[in-house]
Amino acid sequence: MNGKNNKIRAKVIRETFHDTSKIERPVSAEELNLDENITHDGDIFMTEDGEFIDLELQKKDFDEDELLRYVELAEDIYEKHHKKVSVYVICPDNIDVYVREFDIKSDADFTIKLAKIEENTAEIILNMIKRKIMNREMLDEDDLNALEMLPAICEKEKKHYYRLEVFKIKNRFLY
């Protein structure tokens, strides 16, 4: 991940979740030494204070199972590093949120905050991938998987558009 993408994500964190922490660098799942049963899809950053921020884009309805997944992620990071963890979840307008924010009792120091946005998940992912291509960045495995999923996660009436965009990207930029 390059510095420009870090700045974009830092801006999202600052403006959407009102967190003014200074992001020092991205942190990999390997560096965090996450347990095997912990699933993680977002971007994790370390702040200059040594705390962790996990920025997630929710791709399916946010229910109790999803909340549990984020709690387990935050607790695992905290247990291994003993630093506060902030989990920020962006929920596009096309998904439903079935849980509300509340204090979760735990020995770990973490917060989980949700933000509902108007743009749909497929459009966010497509724009992110197009920005990477325009910046001549390599698409990683997560990007390629997300690209493949666009026709499946979009609204039914937009399936044709997203499938065509996937074909264009694959044929013009990946091979």
N, C-alpha and C positions, 0 to 999 in steps of 0.2 A: 504494500500500500504506500502510495507516495504522499509527500507533504501536502499537496493540493487537496487530496481526498481527506486527509486528516483535518485540514482547515474547514472543509465543508461539514464534516461530521461534528467538529467542535462547535461550529456555528449552529447546527441543528440542536445540539445539546444545550447550548447557552440560550437560544431563542425559544425553543419549544419547552424545555424543562427548567429554565431559569437557573441553571447550574453554571457558575462562573469559574469553576475549577480550571486550572491550566493543564491541558493535556500535554504530557511529556512525550508519550510514544505508544504505538500499538503493542499489544501483548498477545502472543500466540497461545493456543490451547496447550501445546507441548510445554511451553515455559511455565504455564500455570499448573501443570501436572494434574489436570482434572481426572477424577475417577472415571473408569470406563463407562459407567452407567449414566454419566452426566452428558446430556445433549446440549449443544451450543451452536447457534446459527448466526449470531450477531458479531459485532466488532467490539473487542475488549481493549480498553486503554488504561494506562497508568497515568495518574496525575502527578504533578510535581511534589505533592505531599505523600506519594506512595500509595494512594488509594486507587481503587479500580472503578471504572465506569464501563458498563456493558450497554451498548446501543443495539437494540433489536428492532427489526421490522417484522411485525406479526403478519403471517401469511394465511392464517386460518382463524376461525372464530376463537375468541379469547374466553376460555372457560376455566373451571377449577383445575383440570389436568394441566393446562398451559401455565396457570399460576404456580402450581406445584413444581413444574419443570424449572421455572425461574427462581423459585425459593431454593430448590436443591442446588442450582448452579451457584447462587450467591453464597449459600452456606458452605459449599465445597471450596470456593475461592477463599472465603474468610478463614475457614479452618486451616487451610494450608499457608496463608500469608498474614493472618491477623491484622488485616487492614480493611477499612470500611469499603463496602461494595454498593454502588448505585446502579440499579438496573432500570434503564429507560426503554419503554416499549412504545413504538409508533404503531398505531392501529389505523390502517386505511379505512376509508368510509364504507368500503364494500364488505367489511367483516362485522360480525356482531360481538359485542363485549357483554359477557354474562356474569362477570364478577365486578365488584367495586373495590376501590382502594380502601385499605384499612391496615391498622398496625398488626404485624404478624409477630407473635412471641417467638423468640429464638435467642440462643446464646451468641449467634453471629450478629455483627453490626452491618445491617444492609437496609436499603430502601428499594421499593419497586414502584415506579410511577408510569402511568399510561397517558398517552396523548392521542386523541382521535383526530385524524386529518381528513381533508376532503378528497384528496387525490387517491385513486385506486392503486392497489399493490402492483398490478401488471404494468401500469404506466410508470410508476416509480422505478421498478426494476429495469424496464426497457430504457428509460432515460439514463439511469446509472451506467448501463452497459454501453450505450451510445457515447456517453461522455468519456468512458475509458477508451473506446475505439478512437474517438477524435483526439485524445491525448496520447495516442499510440502506446497505451498500456496493454500489457498482456492480460487476457482474461484468464482467471484461475478456474479451478474445478467448480467452485461454488457459483461463479458467474455463468459457466456453461450449463450447470444444472438448472439455475434460475431461468436462463434463456429457454431451455427446453420446456420448462413448466409454464411459460407464458400463456399458451393457448388453453391450458387446463385451469388456470387460476383467474382468467379474465371473465368478464360477463359474456354470456352466450352469444349475444348479438355482435360482439367484437372479436370473436374467435378467428374469423377470416383475416382481419387486419393484423392480429398478433402473429398468426401462423405465417403470413406473408413477410412480416418484419423479421421473424426468426430465419426464414429461408434466405432473405437478403443478407442478413448478417453472416450466416454460415457460408454462403456462396461467395460473398465479396471480401470477407475479412478473415475467415478462419482457415481457408484452404489455399 
